[in-house]
Every structure is written in C-alpha cells, then in structure tokens.
C-alpha cells in the first residue's frame, strides 16, 4: 500500500475543504496543496475521516452513507472509473416537498437515486445479495444534491473522496416501499426540471442493480472495521447523469414502483 502523506498535509487539506463549505465559496483543488501531489484514494479517505471526526465533535450525527460513481454516465462525466463512498449527516437530510435553502451549496448538481434504509447490521465481512435483502427495511425515492467545494468541479478521485464524495444534501421520499413490492434492477425513472424532462434512467444503471451498490459498500465498510448499521440510510448512486441546478429550479422525479419526489432550489 502506498504510504499516506504527512499528517500536517492531510490536516491542511481537511481544513481548506471545511473552510470552503463554511464560507460557501469554492477553493482550489486540494491535490495542489503542499505534500499532496501524489495523493490517491486512501489519502482522500484519510482527509474525509478527519472532517468526519471534526463534525462529530461539533455534535453532528452520522445518518448513513452514500455511494458515488456507480453510474457509467457519471463516471464518464468526472473521468473516473470506480465507485467511492462518503458519509451522510442527519442535518443534511431533507424531506419530499422541502426546499434546499440555507444549506450553503456552492455548485450543486442533482441525481435521482434509490435510498435503502437498513433494518439490521451488515457486519459479516463478505456479504451476499441475500444478506443485503434480509437487512433492508424498506426503500425510498430520493434526490441527492451533489456539491463540490472545489472550484469548477476540477477534481480527481483524491479531491472528490477528500470532499466527502461530493456530499451536499439528500432528499427522501416519505412512503416506504418494501423490497418485495419492487424490482430495483428494472425500475425506470424520469427527472423534470421546471416541468421539462431533464433526464431518464433505470435501476440497472446503478452497478446493474442498486442492491449491488449496498453490497459493495457493506463489504468495503466491513473491511475497514466500520460496518453498516441498522437504521442507516444508504444513498445507492445515481440512476441518471448528474445535472447542474440553479436558483429557482423546481425538481421532480418519478421512480417506477417507488413514487414521486419533489424539491426546489430557492432563488437567492
């Protein structure tokens, strides 16, 4: 395994990203900071962990995890080729019909996703899809409002992982759907922005099935000694390409079998 950069370099990157988020102003890529020129994914997760620990000390609560870069179209958009993960915090959750104001978003983009809510831990080390099915309490339609604290989305995988995998806000539907009622691989979705069709997609676009995304994350987190826990929400990844959004945009999405979800980005 490649040695991690020095702690001071990782800490400086974490602080720069926190500062950008607090100010609502983008920063330069953290890969350009001293001591980070050759930093890769593991260094990115080390920076992400520093900020997770910072927010936990500040009183925030981890509510789940997100999986990113599960859709080939999103991978192509960002020039990356493998999934990544980040942390969800309870204060960043919104409900169907809520607006997205007051969150300090910088350069937001919207994704339409299936959210999986766990009813049991996934702590077996190596899991099967049957384990994931057994552990799933229900699923919900969801928006993820992906954001980048780095100016112009000028990012590598190190930048994006360090920036908590681009976590911004997430918006959950409120009508739980049992897995037995829906085939997530075959669901179709449609996104509209201001009443106009903006994107379509399907469950198969998310690693072949959104449950595969949970499976990948469950194995990954178990290997790191931090297994997924009952009650956590897992944002499984986008069913369509990311789409930039602007103040005043009205968003609506329909996922077959899961229902409709709406939100808006208020005008400033």
Backbone as CSV, one residue per row, in Angstrom:
resi,resn,N_x,N_y,N_z,CA_x,CA_y,CA_z,C_x,C_y,C_z
1,UNK,0.843,-1.195,0.000,0.000,0.000,0.000,0.882,1.251,0.000
2,UNK,0.524,2.227,-0.811,1.277,3.479,-0.871,1.181,4.220,0.456
3,UNK,2.328,4.724,0.917,2.336,5.460,2.186,1.483,6.715,2.079
4,UNK,0.789,7.033,3.162,-0.029,8.238,3.182,0.850,9.476,3.299
5,UNK,0.378,10.612,2.796,1.093,11.877,3.021,1.210,12.175,4.515
6,UNK,2.035,13.132,4.851,2.243,13.519,6.235,0.941,14.052,6.855
7,UNK,0.742,13.803,8.156,-0.492,14.266,8.819,-0.755,15.759,8.648
8,UNK,0.294,16.572,8.672,0.083,18.020,8.527,-0.530,18.354,7.171
9,UNK,-0.099,17.638,6.119,-0.640,17.888,4.780,-2.103,17.458,4.699
10,UNK,-2.414,16.312,5.285,-3.803,15.847,5.293,-4.686,16.804,6.090
11,UNK,-4.190,17.263,7.228,-4.955,18.184,8.054,-5.207,19.509,7.370
12,UNK,-4.217,19.996,6.617,-4.393,21.257,5.898,-5.459,21.116,4.818
13,UNK,-5.476,19.965,4.133,-6.499,19.736,3.108,-7.893,19.698,3.733
14,UNK,-8.007,18.998,4.871,-9.301,18.925,5.555,-9.777,20.312,5.962
15,UNK,-8.876,21.114,6.479,-9.240,22.462,6.912,-9.655,23.332,5.732
16,UNK,-8.972,23.203,4.598,-9.337,24.006,3.428,-10.744,23.662,2.950
17,UNK,-11.084,22.380,2.929,-12.414,21.966,2.495,-13.484,22.426,3.481
18,UNK,-13.205,22.327,4.770,-14.172,22.816,5.765,-14.391,24.315,5.618
19,UNK,-13.308,25.034,5.384,-13.432,26.474,5.230,-14.276,26.864,4.041
20,UNK,-14.100,26.151,2.925,-14.902,26.434,1.734,-16.376,26.162,1.996
21,UNK,-16.646,25.072,2.695,-18.035,24.720,2.998,-18.664,25.761,3.917
22,UNK,-17.930,26.186,4.939,-18.467,27.157,5.889,-18.721,28.508,5.234
23,UNK,-17.831,28.890,4.301,-17.958,30.199,3.653,-18.896,30.170,2.455
24,UNK,-19.188,28.974,1.943,-19.986,28.881,0.727,-19.253,29.405,-0.489
25,UNK,-17.933,29.309,-0.448,-17.079,29.808,-1.532,-16.125,28.692,-1.941
26,UNK,-16.022,28.375,-3.231,-15.168,27.255,-3.634,-13.692,27.533,-3.404
27,UNK,-12.936,26.451,-3.254,-11.499,26.545,-3.047,-10.765,25.880,-4.209
28,UNK,-9.454,26.037,-4.239,-8.630,25.365,-5.237,-8.579,23.864,-4.950
29,UNK,-8.232,23.051,-5.940,-8.114,21.609,-5.701,-7.128,21.298,-4.582
30,UNK,-7.498,20.395,-3.699,-6.603,20.054,-2.591,-5.400,19.252,-3.074
31,UNK,-5.499,18.635,-4.238,-4.353,17.879,-4.761,-3.154,18.774,-5.032
32,UNK,-3.397,20.092,-5.173,-2.313,21.028,-5.462,-1.646,21.563,-4.195
33,UNK,-2.124,21.145,-3.033,-1.547,21.644,-1.794,-0.204,20.959,-1.516
34,UNK,0.678,21.597,-0.757,1.991,21.015,-0.464,1.884,19.622,0.160
35,UNK,2.691,18.700,-0.357,2.745,17.350,0.185,1.690,16.409,-0.324
36,UNK,0.839,16.855,-1.263,-0.276,16.027,-1.722,-0.237,15.745,-3.223
37,UNK,0.869,16.033,-3.871,0.940,15.907,-5.329,0.665,14.487,-5.811
38,UNK,1.079,13.474,-5.043,0.889,12.084,-5.478,-0.218,11.384,-4.698
39,UNK,-1.056,12.151,-4.016,-2.083,11.551,-3.161,-3.122,10.792,-3.984
40,UNK,-3.535,9.632,-3.466,-4.538,8.815,-4.138,-5.765,8.610,-3.274
41,UNK,-6.583,7.600,-3.612,-7.852,7.405,-2.888,-7.699,7.230,-1.386
42,UNK,-6.716,6.455,-0.918,-6.605,6.229,0.523,-6.300,7.527,1.264
43,UNK,-5.483,8.380,0.642,-5.232,9.691,1.245,-6.521,10.515,1.273
44,UNK,-7.334,10.389,0.226,-8.617,11.082,0.207,-9.512,10.646,1.350
45,UNK,-9.568,9.333,1.605,-10.391,8.851,2.717,-9.826,9.310,4.066
46,UNK,-8.505,9.448,4.155,-7.911,9.950,5.400,-8.332,11.391,5.659
47,UNK,-8.361,12.226,4.612,-8.842,13.600,4.755,-10.326,13.605,5.112
48,UNK,-11.099,12.785,4.410,-12.531,12.694,4.701,-12.761,12.317,6.167
49,UNK,-11.976,11.368,6.695,-12.149,10.932,8.076,-11.835,12.046,9.064
50,UNK,-10.831,12.854,8.750,-10.516,13.985,9.626,-11.706,14.928,9.745
51,UNK,-12.366,15.193,8.627,-13.521,16.088,8.695,-14.722,15.412,9.330
52,UNK,-14.893,14.108,9.117,-15.967,13.390,9.807,-15.788,13.499,11.312
53,UNK,-14.566,13.286,11.787,-14.302,13.396,13.222,-14.542,14.820,13.717
54,UNK,-14.189,15.807,12.893,-14.431,17.200,13.270,-15.922,17.448,13.465
55,UNK,-16.749,17.005,12.514,-18.181,17.270,12.599,-18.832,16.482,13.732
56,UNK,-18.325,15.281,14.010,-18.859,14.528,15.138,-18.559,15.250,16.454
57,UNK,-17.359,15.790,16.590,-17.030,16.558,17.791,-17.906,17.795,17.914
58,UNK,-18.336,18.332,16.757,-19.199,19.523,16.758,-20.656,19.179,17.070
59,UNK,-20.969,17.884,17.219,-22.308,17.482,17.616,-23.188,16.934,16.506
60,UNK,-22.659,16.798,15.286,-23.461,16.234,14.201,-23.584,14.722,14.365
61,UNK,-24.589,14.152,13.713,-24.845,12.706,13.792,-24.750,12.069,12.420
62,UNK,-23.997,10.974,12.329,-23.945,10.207,11.083,-25.278,9.490,10.905
63,UNK,-25.911,9.686,9.753,-27.201,9.066,9.477,-27.117,7.985,8.409
64,UNK,-25.957,7.824,7.814,-25.810,6.806,6.790,-24.590,7.058,5.925
65,UNK,-24.619,6.500,4.733,-23.507,6.632,3.802,-24.041,6.775,2.384
66,UNK,-23.218,7.331,1.532,-23.551,7.452,0.113,-22.503,6.712,-0.705
67,UNK,-22.961,6.143,-1.802,-22.059,5.547,-2.779,-22.109,6.422,-4.017
68,UNK,-20.950,6.799,-4.504,-20.871,7.627,-5.700,-20.184,6.908,-6.847
69,UNK,-20.349,7.453,-8.029,-19.718,6.933,-9.247,-20.128,5.495,-9.524
70,UNK,-21.415,5.202,-9.347,-21.949,3.879,-9.656,-22.507,3.804,-11.069
71,UNK,-22.742,4.958,-11.669,-23.365,5.036,-12.991,-22.285,5.346,-14.025
72,UNK,-22.151,4.542,-15.091,-21.127,4.815,-16.099,-21.199,6.227,-16.671
73,UNK,-22.412,6.781,-16.768,-22.543,8.139,-17.307,-21.908,9.156,-16.371
74,UNK,-22.043,8.954,-15.051,-21.437,9.871,-14.087,-19.924,9.669,-14.064
75,UNK,-19.474,8.413,-14.145,-18.031,8.155,-14.218,-17.416,8.887,-15.408
76,UNK,-18.106,8.821,-16.536,-17.598,9.500,-17.738,-17.586,11.011,-17.541
77,UNK,-18.621,11.550,-16.891,-18.678,12.986,-16.650,-17.460,13.468,-15.857
78,UNK,-17.007,12.645,-14.893,-15.949,13.066,-13.979,-14.602,12.412,-14.284
79,UNK,-14.540,11.578,-15.330,-13.280,10.970,-15.715,-12.755,9.969,-14.699
80,UNK,-13.644,9.231,-14.054,-13.250,8.242,-13.044,-13.868,6.897,-13.399
81,UNK,-13.372,5.822,-12.761,-13.785,4.502,-13.220,-14.111,3.513,-12.106
82,UNK,-14.325,3.960,-10.867,-14.687,3.039,-9.800,-15.531,3.766,-8.760
83,UNK,-16.376,3.017,-8.018,-17.213,3.660,-7.002,-16.377,4.265,-5.875
84,UNK,-16.974,5.219,-5.191,-16.395,5.808,-3.993,-17.512,5.937,-2.964
85,UNK,-17.157,6.260,-1.720,-18.189,6.414,-0.697,-17.912,7.647,0.150
86,UNK,-18.985,8.127,0.777,-18.895,9.255,1.685,-19.884,9.079,2.823
87,UNK,-19.891,10.033,3.729,-20.705,9.970,4.950,-21.900,10.906,4.815
88,UNK,-23.061,10.445,5.272,-24.257,11.287,5.360,-24.441,11.743,6.798
89,UNK,-24.790,13.017,6.952,-25.092,13.570,8.273,-26.566,13.941,8.341
90,UNK,-27.147,13.765,9.525,-28.584,13.978,9.687,-29.010,15.400,9.357
91,UNK,-28.143,16.381,9.629,-28.531,17.768,9.374,-28.591,18.100,7.898
92,UNK,-28.116,17.189,7.044,-28.133,17.430,5.595,-29.304,16.719,4.919
93,UNK,-30.190,16.127,5.709,-31.342,15.417,5.155,-32.532,16.358,5.032
94,UNK,-33.225,16.270,3.907,-34.461,16.998,3.671,-35.560,15.997,3.305
95,UNK,-36.807,16.465,3.362,-37.974,15.626,3.126,-38.671,16.042,1.842
96,UNK,-39.291,15.104,1.176,-40.069,15.373,-0.029,-40.915,16.637,0.155
97,UNK,-40.764,17.581,-0.756,-41.502,18.836,-0.700,-40.744,19.970,-0.059
98,UNK,-39.697,19.661,0.732,-38.871,20.719,1.326,-38.099,21.449,0.235
99,UNK,-37.706,22.707,0.536,-36.780,23.366,-0.376,-35.354,23.176,0.130
100,UNK,-34.405,23.619,-0.678,-32.991,23.368,-0.427,-32.271,24.607,0.068
101,UNK,-33.013,25.548,0.617,-32.411,26.793,1.057,-31.610,26.653,2.333
102,UNK,-30.692,27.602,2.524,-29.947,27.695,3.762,-28.885,26.655,3.976
103,UNK,-28.491,25.943,2.915,-27.528,24.855,3.080,-26.120,25.224,2.644
104,UNK,-25.923,26.438,2.144,-24.593,26.847,1.735,-24.053,26.105,0.528
105,UNK,-24.939,25.688,-0.360,-24.488,24.972,-1.560,-23.655,25.894,-2.437
106,UNK,-22.657,25.306,-3.111,-21.728,26.099,-3.912,-21.962,25.885,-5.408
107,UNK,-21.796,24.665,-5.880,-22.012,24.353,-7.302,-22.827,23.066,-7.388
108,UNK,-24.116,23.120,-6.989,-24.896,21.888,-6.839,-25.293,21.245,-8.164
109,UNK,-25.385,19.934,-8.103,-25.915,19.125,-9.194,-26.884,18.123,-8.583
110,UNK,-27.875,17.699,-9.369,-28.885,16.789,-8.839,-28.700,15.399,-9.445
111,UNK,-28.931,14.394,-8.597,-29.017,12.998,-9.019,-30.310,12.414,-8.470
112,UNK,-30.879,11.461,-9.190,-32.055,10.728,-8.729,-31.585,9.331,-8.310
113,UNK,-31.956,8.928,-7.099,-31.414,7.700,-6.540,-32.484,6.886,-5.806
114,UNK,-32.153,5.626,-5.573,-32.905,4.778,-4.657,-32.190,4.813,-3.316
115,UNK,-32.899,5.199,-2.265,-32.360,5.165,-0.912,-32.790,3.863,-0.245
116,UNK,-31.820,3.165,0.329,-32.078,1.918,1.055,-31.904,2.191,2.545
117,UNK,-32.914,1.885,3.331,-32.848,2.059,4.780,-32.695,0.678,5.414
118,UNK,-31.658,0.520,6.226,-31.326,-0.778,6.797,-32.108,-1.046,8.072
119,UNK,-32.563,-2.291,8.203,-33.224,-2.725,9.425,-32.350,-3.619,10.270
120,UNK,-31.153,-3.966,9.769,-30.217,-4.810,10.501,-28.801,-4.436,10.092
121,UNK,-27.835,-4.774,10.941,-26.437,-4.514,10.618,-25.983,-5.386,9.442
122,UNK,-25.006,-4.884,8.705,-24.315,-5.669,7.674,-22.856,-5.760,8.098
123,UNK,-22.567,-6.770,8.888,-21.267,-6.862,9.552,-20.615,-8.234,9.388
124,UNK,-20.917,-8.899,8.268,-20.421,-10.257,8.064,-19.053,-10.300,7.384
125,UNK,-18.498,-9.157,7.056,-17.202,-9.135,6.373,-17.378,-9.236,4.881
126,UNK,-17.763,-10.396,4.400,-18.094,-10.591,2.988,-19.564,-10.965,2.911
127,UNK,-20.313,-10.212,2.100,-21.754,-10.348,2.080,-22.244,-10.892,0.742
128,UNK,-23.482,-11.367,0.761,-24.187,-11.749,-0.461,-25.367,-10.809,-0.651
129,UNK,-25.936,-10.841,-1.838,-27.109,-10.001,-2.064,-28.262,-10.439,-1.165
130,UNK,-28.290,-11.734,-0.793,-29.325,-12.203,0.132,-29.166,-11.536,1.498
131,UNK,-27.913,-11.326,1.937,-27.682,-10.610,3.192,-28.234,-9.190,3.106
132,UNK,-27.992,-8.543,1.962,-28.474,-7.172,1.781,-29.997,-7.134,1.803
133,UNK,-30.630,-8.080,1.115,-32.093,-8.129,1.092,-32.633,-8.332,2.506
134,UNK,-32.036,-9.249,3.247,-32.505,-9.528,4.607,-32.344,-8.321,5.524
135,UNK,-31.305,-7.526,5.276,-31.023,-6.380,6.149,-31.806,-5.133,5.768
136,UNK,-32.461,-5.133,4.616,-33.166,-3.943,4.145,-34.551,-3.837,4.777
137,UNK,-34.806,-2.711,5.422,-36.128,-2.470,5.995,-37.102,-2.006,4.917
138,UNK,-36.664,-1.044,4.105,-37.504,-0.517,3.029,-36.650,0.372,2.132
139,UNK,-37.243,0.782,1.010,-36.563,1.684,0.076,-37.441,2.907,-0.169
140,UNK,-36.783,3.988,-0.614,-37.465,5.262,-0.846,-36.920,5.907,-2.115
141,UNK,-37.740,6.693,-2.813,-37.194,7.547,-3.869,-36.429,8.698,-3.235
142,UNK,-35.378,9.147,-3.898,-34.547,10.176,-3.284,-33.860,11.029,-4.326
143,UNK,-33.585,12.271,-3.950,-32.644,13.133,-4.662,-31.357,13.179,-3.857
144,UNK,-30.232,13.147,-4.543,-29.006,13.597,-3.913,-28.589,14.897,-4.581
145,UNK,-28.369,15.911,-3.773,-27.853,17.174,-4.275,-26.343,17.136,-4.041
146,UNK,-25.634,16.761,-5.086,-24.186,16.631,-5.012,-23.573,18.020,-5.130
147,UNK,-22.521,18.268,-4.364,-21.887,19.577,-4.384,-20.376,19.388,-4.370
148,UNK,-19.671,20.379,-4.866,-18.211,20.357,-4.815,-17.721,21.631,-4.169
149,UNK,-16.886,21.469,-3.160,-16.257,22.624,-2.552,-15.068,23.099,-3.375
150,UNK,-14.737,22.374,-4.434,-13.584,22.691,-5.282,-14.083,23.387,-6.541
151,UNK,-13.494,24.498,-6.851,-13.974,25.378,-7.913,-14.078,24.660,-9.247
152,UNK,-15.251,24.830,-9.879,-15.466,24.318,-11.220,-15.478,22.811,-11.344
153,UNK,-15.654,22.116,-10.231,-15.605,20.649,-10.260,-14.310,20.155,-10.911
154,UNK,-13.223,20.870,-10.682,-11.909,20.489,-11.219,-11.294,19.475,-10.261
155,UNK,-11.704,18.213,-10.396,-11.383,17.224,-9.370,-10.771,15.953,-9.943
156,UNK,-9.940,15.321,-9.109,-9.505,13.947,-9.301,-10.243,13.085,-8.289
157,UNK,-9.989,11.764,-8.311,-10.644,10.924,-7.307,-10.193,11.294,-5.897
158,UNK,-8.934,11.711,-5.732,-8.472,12.163,-4.412,-9.276,13.374,-3.948
159,UNK,-9.430,14.376,-4.823,-10.191,15.572,-4.453,-11.611,15.222,-4.042
160,UNK,-12.273,14.391,-4.843,-13.685,14.124,-4.581,-13.870,13.291,-3.319
161,UNK,-13.022,12.295,-3.121,-13.131,11.495,-1.901,-12.855,12.362,-0.683
162,UNK,-11.793,13.165,-0.739,-11.474,14.056,0.378,-12.643,14.982,0.692
163,UNK,-13.361,15.400,-0.344,-14.503,16.306,-0.202,-15.781,15.525,0.115
164,UNK,-15.639,14.452,0.877,-16.767,13.611,1.310,-17.597,13.114,0.136
165,UNK,-16.883,12.741,-0.941,-17.530,12.187,-2.134,-18.581,13.127,-2.715
166,UNK,-18.379,14.425,-2.519,-19.306,15.401,-3.079,-20.637,15.482,-2.365
167,UNK,-20.714,15.018,-1.125,-21.989,15.056,-0.399,-22.428,16.495,-0.174
168,UNK,-23.679,16.787,-0.517,-24.266,18.094,-0.269,-25.490,17.934,0.613
169,UNK,-26.651,17.685,-0.005,-27.890,17.384,0.693,-28.468,16.101,0.119
170,UNK,-29.392,15.489,0.874,-30.179,14.407,0.287,-31.626,14.559,0.718
171,UNK,-32.519,14.260,-0.210,-33.954,14.477,-0.023,-34.646,13.121,-0.131
172,UNK,-35.387,12.740,0.906,-36.009,11.427,0.948,-37.517,11.513,0.777
173,UNK,-38.062,10.552,0.027,-39.498,10.372,-0.012,-40.001,9.882,1.335
174,UNK,-41.315,9.881,1.517,-41.883,9.578,2.838,-42.842,8.383,2.830
175,UNK,-42.882,7.640,1.723,-43.737,6.452,1.664,-42.849,5.232,1.484
176,UNK,-42.503,4.534,2.578,-41.604,3.389,2.479,-42.183,2.290,1.590
177,UNK,-41.308,1.688,0.797,-41.704,0.617,-0.117,-40.896,-0.630,0.244
178,UNK,-41.553,-1.761,0.526,-40.803,-2.983,0.819,-40.141,-3.528,-0.453
179,UNK,-39.001,-4.182,-0.283,-38.306,-4.736,-1.450,-39.179,-5.714,-2.223
180,UNK,-40.041,-6.430,-1.517,-40.889,-7.425,-2.178,-41.839,-6.802,-3.192
181,UNK,-42.050,-5.488,-3.087,-43.020,-4.814,-3.960,-42.389,-4.234,-5.216
182,UNK,-41.060,-4.308,-5.362,-40.409,-3.628,-6.481,-39.158,-4.392,-6.907
183,UNK,-38.903,-4.415,-8.210,-37.670,-4.989,-8.756,-36.740,-3.826,-9.071
184,UNK,-35.784,-3.560,-8.191,-34.969,-2.360,-8.328,-34.138,-2.357,-9.602
185,UNK,-33.785,-3.497,-10.099,-32.992,-3.535,-11.336,-33.774,-2.973,-12.518
186,UNK,-35.068,-3.181,-12.524,-35.883,-2.845,-13.700,-36.682,-1.553,-13.559
187,UNK,-36.544,-0.861,-12.444,-37.319,0.377,-12.313,-36.829,1.413,-13.323
188,UNK,-37.763,2.206,-13.825,-37.454,3.319,-14.717,-37.698,4.624,-13.976
189,UNK,-36.885,5.633,-14.279,-37.072,6.926,-13.618,-37.058,8.048,-14.638
190,UNK,-37.703,9.151,-14.228,-37.782,10.342,-15.075,-37.611,11.556,-14.186
191,UNK,-36.692,12.425,-14.565,-36.436,13.676,-13.849,-36.926,14.837,-14.691
192,UNK,-37.657,15.759,-14.049,-38.028,17.003,-14.719,-37.476,18.178,-13.919
193,UNK,-37.085,19.204,-14.638,-36.636,20.458,-14.039,-37.494,21.565,-14.630
194,UNK,-38.219,22.263,-13.771,-39.152,23.317,-14.202,-40.168,22.781,-15.198
195,UNK,-40.591,21.535,-14.961,-41.628,20.928,-15.782,-41.151,20.315,-17.078
196,UNK,-39.879,20.463,-17.416,-39.335,19.921,-18.658,-38.493,18.683,-18.356
197,UNK,-38.645,17.654,-19.204,-37.851,16.449,-18.985,-36.365,16.769,-19.078
198,UNK,-35.617,16.348,-18.040,-34.187,16.644,-17.975,-33.332,15.394,-18.051
199,UNK,-33.861,14.236,-17.641,-33.078,13.005,-17.671,-34.003,11.818,-17.448
200,UNK,-33.582,10.676,-17.980,-34.244,9.409,-17.692,-33.168,8.405,-17.302
201,UNK,-33.589,7.316,-16.702,-32.623,6.305,-16.306,-33.328,5.072,-15.785
202,UNK,-32.552,4.139,-15.270,-33.117,2.892,-14.767,-32.267,2.374,-13.618
203,UNK,-32.835,1.437,-12.869,-32.106,0.833,-11.770,-30.852,0.113,-12.213
204,UNK,-30.876,-0.438,-13.410,-29.718,-1.173,-13.918,-28.505,-0.272,-14.115
205,UNK,-28.713,1.045,-14.211,-27.594,1.971,-14.401,-26.746,2.109,-13.145
206,UNK,-27.251,1.640,-12.010,-26.531,1.742,-10.738,-25.885,0.390,-10.422
207,UNK,-24.682,0.174,-10.943,-23.937,-1.080,-10.759,-24.758,-2.307,-11.121
208,UNK,-25.664,-2.149,-12.095,-26.509,-3.258,-12.511,-27.755,-3.430,-11.680
209,UNK,-27.728,-2.948,-10.430,-28.855,-3.029,-9.502,-28.467,-2.232,-8.265
210,UNK,-29.312,-1.346,-7.760,-28.953,-0.604,-6.542,-28.547,-1.482,-5.363
211,UNK,-29.049,-2.720,-5.309,-28.635,-3.618,-4.230,-27.161,-3.980,-4.346
212,UNK,-26.622,-4.008,-5.574,-25.192,-4.258,-5.741,-24.365,-3.137,-5.133
213,UNK,-24.902,-1.920,-5.167,-24.220,-0.784,-4.572,-24.126,-0.961,-3.056
214,UNK,-25.218,-1.382,-2.431,-25.202,-1.632,-0.985,-24.247,-2.779,-0.662
215,UNK,-24.254,-3.810,-1.489,-23.354,-4.943,-1.298,-21.894,-4.500,-1.336
216,UNK,-21.545,-3.696,-2.333,-20.173,-3.183,-2.444,-19.803,-2.380,-1.202
217,UNK,-20.706,-1.504,-0.769,-20.426,-0.666,0.385,-20.323,-1.495,1.655
218,UNK,-21.209,-2.497,1.826,-21.182,-3.334,3.021,-19.836,-4.048,3.147
219,UNK,-19.342,-4.614,2.059,-18.040,-5.290,2.093,-16.918,-4.299,2.379
220,UNK,-16.974,-3.148,1.724,-15.931,-2.133,1.886,-15.862,-1.642,3.322
221,UNK,-17.013,-1.327,3.908,-17.023,-0.792,5.266,-16.653,-1.867,6.294
222,UNK,-17.058,-3.115,6.061,-16.662,-4.191,6.963,-15.149,-4.372,6.962
223,UNK,-14.551,-4.304,5.777,-13.100,-4.448,5.677,-12.377,-3.330,6.424
224,UNK,-13.019,-2.183,6.548,-12.418,-1.055,7.252,-12.722,-1.064,8.746
225,UNK,-13.486,-2.035,9.197,-13.807,-2.131,10.611,-14.928,-1.227,11.061
226,UNK,-15.701,-0.682,10.115,-16.821,0.203,10.447,-18.073,-0.251,9.686
227,UNK,-18.612,-1.435,10.030,-19.722,-1.991,9.243,-20.974,-1.132,9.277
228,UNK,-21.786,-1.287,8.245,-23.062,-0.579,8.165,-23.980,-1.060,9.281
229,UNK,-24.797,-0.116,9.801,-25.609,-0.414,10.975,-27.092,-0.225,10.697
230,UNK,-27.894,-0.958,11.448,-29.348,-0.821,11.363,-29.735,0.637,11.569
231,UNK,-30.677,1.094,10.779,-31.153,2.466,10.868,-30.477,3.413,9.904
232,UNK,-29.350,2.998,9.331,-28.651,3.882,8.410,-29.374,3.952,7.061
233,UNK,-29.285,5.119,6.448,-29.764,5.325,5.083,-28.581,5.208,4.144
234,UNK,-28.759,4.436,3.082,-27.716,4.278,2.072,-28.218,4.881,0.764
235,UNK,-27.552,5.934,0.339,-27.831,6.504,-0.979,-27.010,5.699,-1.976
236,UNK,-27.706,4.988,-2.869,-27.055,3.924,-3.631,-26.359,4.387,-4.903
237,UNK,-26.606,5.607,-5.348,-25.964,6.095,-6.564,-26.987,6.475,-7.619
238,UNK,-26.552,7.287,-8.546,-27.475,7.918,-9.488,-27.993,6.958,-10.552
239,UNK,-29.265,7.130,-10.896,-29.885,6.397,-11.995,-29.752,7.137,-13.325
240,UNK,-29.144,8.318,-13.299,-29.032,9.145,-14.492,-27.791,10.018,-14.368
241,UNK,-27.361,10.678,-15.447,-26.245,11.619,-15.326,-26.579,12.759,-14.367
242,UNK,-25.554,13.282,-13.686,-25.743,14.471,-12.854,-26.146,15.649,-13.729
243,UNK,-27.000,16.509,-13.156,-27.429,17.692,-13.893,-27.239,18.924,-13.014
244,UNK,-26.530,19.951,-13.495,-26.404,21.178,-12.711,-27.775,21.799,-12.454
245,UNK,-27.940,22.411,-11.291,-29.184,23.109,-10.981,-28.851,24.535,-10.554
246,UNK,-29.850,25.408,-10.704,-29.652,26.833,-10.445,-30.773,27.347,-9.550
247,UNK,-30.542,28.469,-8.854,-31.593,29.041,-8.015,-32.895,29.238,-8.796
248,UNK,-33.983,28.837,-8.179,-35.293,28.922,-8.813,-35.743,27.634,-9.459
249,UNK,-34.862,26.661,-9.612,-35.232,25.406,-10.270,-36.189,24.587,-9.406
250,UNK,-37.230,24.068,-10.064,-38.188,23.160,-9.440,-37.885,21.753,-9.948
251,UNK,-37.615,20.823,-9.026,-37.207,19.468,-9.387,-38.298,18.472,-9.024
252,UNK,-38.537,17.528,-9.912,-39.473,16.439,-9.632,-38.948,15.178,-10.298
253,UNK,-39.105,14.067,-9.623,-38.672,12.789,-10.189,-39.691,11.715,-9.851
254,UNK,-39.873,10.807,-10.773,-40.753,9.653,-10.585,-39.906,8.408,-10.806
255,UNK,-39.881,7.521,-9.799,-39.229,6.219,-9.944,-40.321,5.163,-9.904
256,UNK,-40.402,4.399,-10.970,-41.447,3.392,-11.110,-41.469,2.465,-9.896
257,UNK,-42.642,2.345,-9.275,-42.800,1.453,-8.132,-42.420,2.068,-6.803
258,UNK,-41.692,3.207,-6.824,-41.288,3.856,-5.578,-42.035,5.160,-5.341
259,UNK,-42.459,5.819,-6.429,-43.236,7.027,-6.272,-42.519,8.276,-6.746
260,UNK,-43.118,9.408,-6.406,-42.673,10.718,-6.877,-42.050,11.492,-5.719
261,UNK,-41.090,12.336,-6.056,-40.424,13.183,-5.063,-40.183,14.553,-5.680
262,UNK,-40.318,15.594,-4.873,-40.175,16.966,-5.357,-39.346,17.797,-4.395
263,UNK,-38.639,18.785,-4.950,-37.926,19.769,-4.146,-37.642,20.971,-5.028
264,UNK,-37.088,22.025,-4.461,-36.752,23.201,-5.247,-35.547,23.882,-4.631
265,UNK,-34.779,24.562,-5.482,-33.658,25.393,-5.043,-34.131,26.836,-5.072
266,UNK,-34.353,27.464,-3.912,-34.924,28.813,-3.905,-34.033,29.819,-4.621
267,UNK,-34.682,30.882,-5.114,-33.920,31.977,-5.672,-33.195,32.712,-4.548
268,UNK,-32.005,33.174,-4.836,-31.230,33.862,-3.801,-31.691,35.312,-3.680
